[in-house]
Amino acid sequence: MLCITLRKGEYITVQFNRLNSERVHLSFDTSREVTILRGKVLWCLDGVNDT
């Protein structure tokens, strides 16, 4: 599941690139002030920052 939360004034453009039998490919474009991280990456970074 993909969940995107934006604050007032933030924007994101989502482009549907392609679809095959198992995957959907999307592209995201936004201002540099908005950070986009996969949950796994964020989880790993949180673990690194705790040590």
C-alpha positions in Angstrom: 0.0 0.0 0.0 1.2 3.5 -0.8 0.3 6.3 1.5 1.3 9.9 0.8 0.8 12.8 3.2 1.5 16.3 2.2 1.5 19.6 4.1 -0.1 22.7 2.8 1.9 24.1 -0.1 3.6 20.8 -0.9 2.9 19.0 -4.1 3.7 15.7 -5.8 3.2 14.5 -9.3 2.6 10.8 -9.9 3.1 9.4 -13.3 1.9 5.9 -14.3 4.7 4.4 -16.4 3.8 0.8 -17.1 2.0 -2.3 -15.8 2.9 -5.9 -16.2 1.4 -9.0 -14.7 3.0 -8.5 -11.3 4.1 -4.9 -10.9 3.1 -1.3 -11.4 5.8 1.2 -12.2 5.2 4.8 -11.0 7.4 7.9 -11.1 7.2 10.7 -8.5 8.2 14.3 -9.0 8.1 16.9 -6.2 10.0 19.9 -4.9 13.3 19.3 -3.2 11.9 20.2 0.2 9.7 17.0 0.1 11.7 13.9 1.1 10.5 10.6 -0.5 11.9 7.4 1.1 10.8 3.8 1.0 9.6 2.4 4.3 12.6 -0.1 4.3 15.1 2.7 3.8 13.5 4.9 6.6 13.5 1.9 8.9 17.2 1.2 8.2 18.1 4.9 8.7 16.2 5.0 12.0 18.3 2.0 13.2 21.5 3.7 12.2 20.5 6.9 13.9 19.8 5.1 17.2 23.3 3.8 17.6 
